[in-house]
Amino acid sequence: MASKAPIVDIHTHIYPPTYLSLLRSRTKVPYLLDLPDNQPPRLIILPSDDDPSLLPSSRGRPIDTSYSSIDAKLAFMKAHGITTSVISLANPWLDFLSAEEGPKWATRVNDELENICQINKGKLFAFATLPLSASPSLVVAEVQRLRSLPHIRGIILGTTGLGSGLDDHALNPIWEALQENKMIIFLHPHYGLPSSVFGPRASEYGHVLPLSLGFPMETTIAFTRMFLSNVFDRFPQLKLLIAHAGGTVPFLSGRVDSCVQHERHFPKNKDGGKGPKRNLREVLRSNIWLDAVVYSPVGVKAAVEVVGEERVLFGTDHPFFPPLEEGVEEWASVRTNVDAVQTALGEGSEGTAMVLGRNAVDVLGPDVR
């Protein structure tokens, strides 16, 4: 993956020590389950992970130092020719905390991310996390505080918002603050779909159904709710980066637009019209970026088709999807994503260089290279 052009990874996670200490202090989902005999601890972040019928060593997923070690992150970057990474706290962020605890932990985690980036200046930047269990005014206060942290280039956001989803009007002051401060929102799934849709045998398939299907549908629904509730009409400069190539947005955007055009029951907006003022295609081309974590040339081409070549950004989803074999340096998940971009846009092409790094530099700042 060596290249003179920058390779910027905008989808790469970490559980910093501060956050792991929080998970270790808990006994309910999410929590960290320590095991005897020097076995790796188990990360329990989904209700399905906390199955009492399973042995503790089979619950959730094992986590090694790659989930929290910056040295491991930098070694991964070097092995894959990645110039710069924009790290973010992995799900479930701080959504589970009380209104009183959220702001305190947001400050701790975001300051730790800034310190990590400062120590590794030029190699790491970050998307911050917000205390969404707190009142909107306290969330806005944290957005404003983030302006003083030079390595923070946006925020990562789950799909529930303040608890009622991303079409909740209570989010308006937060959208306004993010727009005013020109902070991009990295929309990322966690909650998936109700387990009942996967059937009684779902546990036999591990995480395949919730990760491959539940996550993309969760993201698609969350973004579509934002669009239908006129978020992008009220905040026309809001910037949204959607994980996993937008879920199923590229494939379903035309269907969503058609349904909007034929819907009779939208409430009137203040201009006398009904439904969103701008069509979905216009919003996708002006407010939305997609990552390229899609593992398929077809997926990359679909992303480029709906938002434009200049709005698709490379990512790895590190430290998730590691090799199952011991001692393997190159991750198949990363190679698959790189190959997908190169196959879709042409190896050595301008489009490939844009997606692998230059687009991230354009949207996040010239020092992200």
RABELWO-V791581 format. One record per backbone hydrogen bond with DSSP energy under -0.5 kcal/mol. NH is the residue of the N-H (numbers start at 1). CO is the residue of the C=O. E is the energy in kcal/mol with one decimal. If there is no record, write none. Layout:
NH_CO_E ; NH_CO_E
This chain:
8_6_-0.5 ; 8_356_-2.4 ; 9_7_-0.5 ; 9_84_-2.7 ; 10_8_-0.8 ; 10_314_-2.3 ; 12_86_-0.8 ; 13_318_-3.5 ; 14_88_-1.6 ; 15_67_-3.3 ; 16_14_-0.6 ; 19_16_-0.8 ; 20_16_-2.2 ; 21_17_-2.2 ; 22_18_-1.3 ; 23_19_-2.3 ; 24_20_-2.5 ; 25_21_-1.0 ; 25_22_-0.5 ; 26_23_-1.4 ; 30_44_-0.7 ; 31_44_-2.2 ; 32_23_-1.3 ; 33_31_-0.5 ; 33_42_-3.0 ; 34_32_-0.7 ; 35_39_-0.5 ; 39_36_-1.5 ; 42_33_-2.7 ; 43_61_-3.4 ; 44_31_-2.4 ; 44_42_-0.7 ; 45_43_-0.7 ; 49_46_-1.6 ; 50_46_-0.8 ; 50_47_-0.9 ; 51_49_-1.1 ; 52_50_-0.8 ; 54_51_-1.9 ; 58_55_-2.6 ; 59_55_-0.5 ; 59_56_-1.1 ; 61_43_-1.3 ; 63_41_-2.2 ; 67_64_-1.7 ; 68_65_-1.4 ; 69_65_-3.4 ; 73_69_-1.6 ; 74_70_-2.8 ; 75_71_-2.2 ; 76_72_-2.2 ; 77_73_-2.3 ; 78_74_-2.4 ; 79_75_-2.4 ; 80_76_-1.3 ; 81_78_-1.0 ; 82_77_-2.6 ; 83_7_-1.8 ; 84_7_-1.6 ; 85_123_-2.5 ; 86_9_-2.9 ; 87_85_-0.7 ; 87_125_-2.6 ; 88_12_-1.5 ; 89_127_-0.6 ; 90_14_-1.2 ; 93_90_-1.5 ; 95_92_-1.6 ; 97_94_-1.7 ; 102_98_-2.4 ; 103_99_-0.6 ; 104_100_-0.5 ; 105_101_-2.2 ; 106_102_-2.4 ; 107_103_-2.1 ; 108_104_-2.0 ; 109_105_-2.8 ; 110_106_-2.7 ; 111_107_-2.3 ; 112_108_-2.0 ; 113_109_-2.5 ; 114_110_-2.3 ; 115_111_-2.3 ; 116_112_-2.4 ; 117_113_-2.3 ; 118_114_-2.5 ; 119_115_-2.3 ; 120_116_-1.6 ; 121_118_-1.0 ; 123_120_-2.2 ; 124_120_-1.4 ; 125_85_-2.4 ; 126_151_-2.5 ; 127_87_-2.5 ; 128_126_-0.5 ; 128_154_-2.8 ; 132_130_-1.8 ; 134_131_-2.0 ; 138_135_-0.8 ; 139_135_-1.8 ; 140_136_-2.7 ; 141_137_-1.9 ; 142_138_-1.7 ; 143_139_-2.1 ; 144_140_-2.6 ; 145_141_-2.2 ; 146_142_-1.9 ; 147_144_-1.2 ; 148_145_-2.1 ; 149_146_-1.8 ; 150_148_-0.8 ; 152_149_-1.7 ; 153_126_-2.9 ; 153_151_-0.6 ; 154_126_-0.5 ; 155_184_-2.3 ; 156_128_-3.0 ; 157_186_-2.8 ; 163_160_-2.5 ; 165_160_-2.6 ; 166_159_-0.6 ; 168_165_-1.1 ; 171_168_-2.0 ; 172_169_-1.9 ; 174_171_-0.9 ; 175_171_-2.6 ; 176_172_-2.7 ; 177_173_-2.0 ; 178_174_-2.5 ; 179_175_-2.6 ; 180_176_-2.8 ; 181_177_-2.0 ; 182_179_-1.3 ; 183_178_-2.4 ; 184_153_-0.9 ; 184_182_-0.6 ; 185_239_-2.4 ; 186_155_-3.4 ; 186_184_-0.5 ; 187_185_-0.9 ; 187_241_-2.7 ; 188_157_-2.7 ; 188_186_-0.5 ; 197_194_-1.7 ; 198_195_-1.5 ; 199_196_-1.1 ; 202_199_-1.4 ; 204_201_-1.8 ; 205_202_-1.9 ; 206_203_-1.3 ; 208_205_-1.9 ; 211_207_-2.3 ; 212_208_-2.6 ; 213_209_-2.1 ; 214_209_-2.0 ; 215_210_-2.2 ; 217_213_-1.9 ; 218_214_-2.4 ; 219_215_-2.3 ; 220_216_-2.2 ; 221_217_-2.5 ; 222_218_-2.2 ; 223_219_-2.5 ; 224_220_-2.3 ; 225_221_-2.2 ; 226_222_-1.7 ; 227_223_-2.4 ; 228_224_-2.8 ; 229_225_-1.7 ; 230_227_-1.6 ; 231_226_-2.1 ; 233_230_-0.5 ; 234_230_-2.4 ; 235_231_-2.1 ; 238_235_-1.9 ; 240_287_-2.6 ; 241_185_-3.7 ; 242_240_-0.6 ; 242_289_-2.7 ; 243_187_-2.4 ; 246_243_-1.2 ; 247_243_-0.6 ; 247_244_-1.5 ; 248_216_-0.7 ; 249_246_-2.4 ; 252_248_-2.5 ; 253_249_-1.8 ; 256_252_-2.6 ; 257_253_-2.5 ; 258_254_-2.3 ; 259_255_-2.5 ; 260_256_-2.4 ; 261_257_-2.4 ; 262_258_-1.3 ; 263_260_-1.2 ; 269_273_-3.6 ; 272_269_-2.3 ; 275_267_-1.0 ; 283_279_-1.8 ; 284_280_-2.8 ; 285_281_-1.6 ; 286_282_-0.8 ; 286_283_-0.9 ; 287_283_-3.0 ; 288_283_-0.8 ; 289_240_-2.8 ; 290_311_-2.6 ; 291_242_-2.0 ; 292_313_-2.2 ; 294_292_-2.0 ; 295_292_-0.6 ; 300_296_-2.1 ; 301_297_-2.6 ; 302_298_-2.2 ; 303_299_-2.3 ; 304_300_-2.6 ; 305_301_-2.4 ; 306_302_-1.8 ; 307_303_-2.2 ; 308_303_-0.5 ; 308_304_-1.8 ; 311_308_-2.0 ; 312_309_-0.9 ; 313_290_-2.4 ; 314_355_-1.8 ; 316_11_-1.1 ; 317_11_-3.5 ; 318_11_-0.6 ; 320_317_-2.0 ; 328_325_-0.8 ; 329_327_-0.6 ; 335_331_-2.4 ; 336_332_-2.7 ; 337_333_-1.4 ; 338_334_-2.6 ; 339_335_-2.9 ; 340_336_-2.0 ; 341_337_-2.0 ; 342_338_-2.6 ; 343_339_-2.8 ; 344_340_-2.2 ; 345_341_-2.6 ; 346_342_-2.0 ; 349_346_-2.1 ; 353_349_-2.0 ; 354_350_-2.3 ; 355_351_-2.3 ; 356_352_-2.7 ; 357_353_-1.1 ; 358_353_-2.0 ; 359_354_-3.1 ; 361_357_-1.8 ; 362_358_-2.2 ; 363_359_-2.1 ; 364_360_-2.7 ; 365_361_-1.8 ; 368_365_-1.9 ; 369_367_-1.7
